[in-house]
Amino acid sequence: MVFTDYQKNALICKAKKRAPNSLMKYGRLRKGWQFDKVYREGNKYFDGLFVIYVLPTDIREVKLGFTVTKKIGISVQRNRIKRLVREAIRLSNAILPGNDIVIVARKPTVDARYSEIKDSLNNLFHRANITEN
């Protein structure tokens, strides 16, 4: 029996109990002290839509944290931004393990389209040298 790439991915994901379209699982920064450590000790990269802080670690895992403040807009707008950022990261080039990353949204992100968000994040990740290409 010959399987297509999608079928192979679906079988692997079923065995690992995750959705077939999820490409890579990232850890999350959850505690305030984790965010503070990345803010204090990490490197800062920014453009018009986002500010990212990257802290190299010894752990072979990528941990992501998102910050979208109330200055950005109402909860619907903030949640939309977080969904679009998660999707852009999921579909982007793989991020090299061993980094804690905090992504801070800026005000113009509210009006940005998905393609602009994806391009902005890919550009910032490339500048920070945390992607595979």
FENDAGI-V593718 format. One record per residue. N is the residue number from 1. RES is the residue in one letter. SS is DSSP state (A for helix, B for strand, O for the rest). PHI is phi in degrees with one decimal (none if undefined). D_FIRST is the distance of its C-alpha to the first C-alpha in Angstrom with 2 decimals. Layout:
BEGIN
n = (N:N)
res = (RES:RES)
ss = (SS:SS)
phi = (PHI:PHI)
d_first = (D_FIRST:D_FIRST)
END
This chain:
BEGIN
n = (1:2:3:4:5:6:7:8:9:10:11:12:13:14:15:16:17:18:19:20:21:22:23:24:25:26:27:28:29:30:31:32:33:34:35:36:37:38:39:40:41:42:43:44:45:46:47:48:49:50:51:52:53:54:55:56:57:58:59:60:61:62:63:64:65:66:67:68:69:70:71:72:73:74:75:76:77:78:79:80:81:82:83:84:85:86:87:88:89:90:91:92:93:94:95:96:97:98:99:100:101:102:103:104:105:106:107:108:109:110:111:112:113:114:115:116:117:118:119:120:121:122:123:124:125:126:127:128:129:130:131:132:133)
res = (M:V:F:T:D:Y:Q:K:N:A:L:I:C:K:A:K:K:R:A:P:N:S:L:M:K:Y:G:R:L:R:K:G:W:Q:F:D:K:V:Y:R:E:G:N:K:Y:F:D:G:L:F:V:I:Y:V:L:P:T:D:I:R:E:V:K:L:G:F:T:V:T:K:K:I:G:I:S:V:Q:R:N:R:I:K:R:L:V:R:E:A:I:R:L:S:N:A:I:L:P:G:N:D:I:V:I:V:A:R:K:P:T:V:D:A:R:Y:S:E:I:K:D:S:L:N:N:L:F:H:R:A:N:I:T:E:N)
ss = (O:O:O:O:A:A:A:A:A:A:A:A:A:A:A:A:O:O:O:O:O:O:O:O:O:O:B:B:O:O:O:A:A:A:A:A:A:A:A:A:A:O:B:B:B:B:O:O:O:B:B:B:B:B:B:B:O:O:O:O:O:B:B:B:B:B:B:O:O:O:O:O:O:O:A:A:A:A:A:A:A:A:A:A:A:A:A:A:A:A:A:O:O:O:B:O:O:O:B:B:B:B:B:B:B:O:A:A:A:A:A:O:O:A:A:A:A:A:A:A:A:A:A:A:A:A:A:O:O:O:B:O:O)
phi = (none:-106.3:-107.3:-78.3:-60.0:-63.6:-65.9:-62.7:-61.0:-64.1:-66.3:-63.5:-66.5:-64.8:-66.0:-91.5:58.2:-139.8:-66.4:-63.5:-94.1:-82.0:-89.9:-149.0:-97.1:-114.1:-75.3:-124.1:-85.4:-118.2:-93.0:-60.6:-67.5:-67.2:-62.7:-59.6:-63.7:-66.5:-61.3:-73.0:-101.6:-84.7:-89.9:-109.1:-131.9:-147.5:-147.1:-68.7:-102.0:-138.5:-121.8:-118.7:-115.0:-123.2:-121.3:-65.8:-129.7:-85.2:-77.7:-83.2:-147.5:-102.6:-116.7:-114.8:-136.3:-117.4:-128.8:-131.4:-78.1:-67.9:-63.9:-68.0:161.2:-73.2:-59.9:-61.0:-68.3:-63.9:-67.7:-60.9:-61.0:-62.9:-62.7:-65.4:-66.2:-59.5:-66.7:-63.2:-69.6:-60.6:-94.9:-79.9:-60.5:-62.4:-84.2:-62.8:-66.8:95.1:-136.4:-103.6:-129.0:-115.0:-110.3:-111.3:-83.6:-104.9:-53.7:-63.8:-65.4:-57.9:-94.4:-78.5:-83.8:-57.7:-63.0:-67.2:-63.9:-62.0:-64.7:-62.8:-65.6:-61.9:-63.4:-64.8:-64.1:-66.3:-62.3:-83.9:55.1:-119.1:-109.1:-72.5:-104.2)
d_first = (0.00:3.82:6.60:10.13:13.05:14.37:11.47:11.61:15.35:15.34:13.61:16.10:18.89:18.27:18.59:21.71:23.01:23.68:23.05:19.92:22.30:24.49:24.25:26.78:29.00:32.68:35.55:38.55:42.23:43.94:47.45:50.40:51.19:47.74:48.38:51.93:50.84:48.47:51.27:53.87:52.03:49.24:49.36:49.82:48.21:48.98:48.88:49.94:47.28:46.53:47.97:45.61:46.74:44.68:45.50:43.75:43.15:42.24:39.47:35.95:35.28:36.02:38.24:39.04:42.00:43.06:46.64:47.62:51.28:53.23:54.95:51.77:52.01:51.37:48.49:46.31:46.62:46.11:42.94:41.57:42.21:40.46:37.36:37.27:37.82:35.03:32.60:33.88:33.42:29.91:28.84:31.13:30.61:30.19:33.60:34.51:34.89:38.41:40.04:41.69:41.93:44.15:43.80:46.97:47.00:50.07:51.76:50.32:46.79:47.66:47.70:44.84:41.67:38.23:37.92:41.31:40.39:37.14:39.03:41.89:39.80:37.77:41.12:42.67:39.77:39.98:43.77:43.39:40.95:38.43:35.31:32.99:33.99)
END
